[in-house]
């Protein structure tokens, strides 16, 4: 299909490069880890009056939103269930004016075969007029619906990296062994780190429009639009990090059925890397994007590059993901190490004792002036294949200048580093302010505690692994390249910066 034949739905145009829309938020709370998110989300859903919209890569109705101790209610004496499926059905019975709509990635339909009671939950939801559970298959073959958005009453919205599914629940302490970290079937899982953000105000209307478009595109009937009520579903225990702030929204969407592709998240990420003056702090599940790596390499070549710290997991989750992501990450890390002449680029893995913590968060902080949180990973899929949504706060914009939002971003960065290194939050500010770099603090203070960030050890790849990584076979940049090795030149396409650096490394190894 020619470019002229592709279309944009109404309201789909980007307001500027890398940005779909800007919208105001009366208050914003950043939520770290799923113990907090699940409990806050349950309270917000209890407060909703008209409509709940849940969009996600996955939902598992068997999970519990609260685990024993909780600041709101204990599951065993609450007036409502803690189990997600039972809770949604309880809402349908007890909130007659409330409509609940759930949209889940369609390919994960096959998961129902292994989830037992979830199939029964969906069957019980089917006759309920207020409950709509849909599967989204409207994307190119090999792509996925990866957004994690919730909108309540068009007044409150969530955007981030946390799916309401199994293996996600954990506390900020990330204990090495925690008996509450159990899959619905009873099997234990390891520590898990994640981030999302809850927002109130006009930004909820904008994200509601995004959800509505995805809902209709998935084949469902349009949802009734209404003016947001005065009363907010905001959970009473959620602390406010930002007030009266402008929020930017960015998306990824592959071309499909005549609707054009959107690459705002990639454009925004490249813009943020380019504008950094002092540092970039990143938490992300993957690091395999060729364009992101090349943008970082260009910065590292400068006379005085910014410090770049990436916190990520030791390995990807499954065998196939490890083949797709881990080998490419090793290749990119080695190339960046080669150009890092000022020792400013550092990859770390968080540990609880001797157990690595899985990092599922998707967060970027630039100079404590820009904060971005969303669903997009630093891999090719999130930049061009899967449906993604990120939100960001840019303190350099007129709407946000002079309001002290930089202090809130700085406090979040300090809190995350303190969490990963086992340092008291009351002490981390002075420690970081008096250090030359984040890396100095991470390496000096993190070693003293059971919680720490360890340097990522770049593995040696054999010829087959390196060829697979370079082919981008399992992490292509375009849907048309899916399962076609070297379709667009691969990870080290001829003449690129990464190709030149790779050849330099090979010459050194041959000496």
Secondary structure, DSSP 8 states (H G I E B T S, - for coil): --TTT-B--TT-S-SBTTBSEEEEEEEEEEEESHHHHHHHHHHHHHH-SSEEEEEES-B-TTSBS--S--SS--TTT-SS-SBHHHHHHHHHHH-TT-EEEEEEEGGGGGGGGG-THHHHHHHHHHT-TTEEEEEE--S-TT--B---EEEETTTEEEEES--BSTT----TT--SS-TT-B-TTS-B---EE-EEEEEESHHHHHHHHHHHHHHHHTT----------SS----TT---SEEEEEEEEEEEE--BTTB--EEHHHHHHHHHHHH-SSEEEEE-S-B--HHHHHHHHHHHTSTT--EEEEE--SS-SSHHHIIIIIHHHHHHHHHHHHH-TTS-EEEEEEEETTEE-EE---EEEETTTEEEEES--BSHHHHHTSBEEEEEEETTSGGGTTSSHHHHHHHHHHHHHHHHHT--HHHHHHHHHTSS-HHHHHHHHGGGSSEEEEE-------HHHHHHHHHTSSS-SSGGGTT-TTTTS-TT-TTSHHHHHHHHHHHHHH-
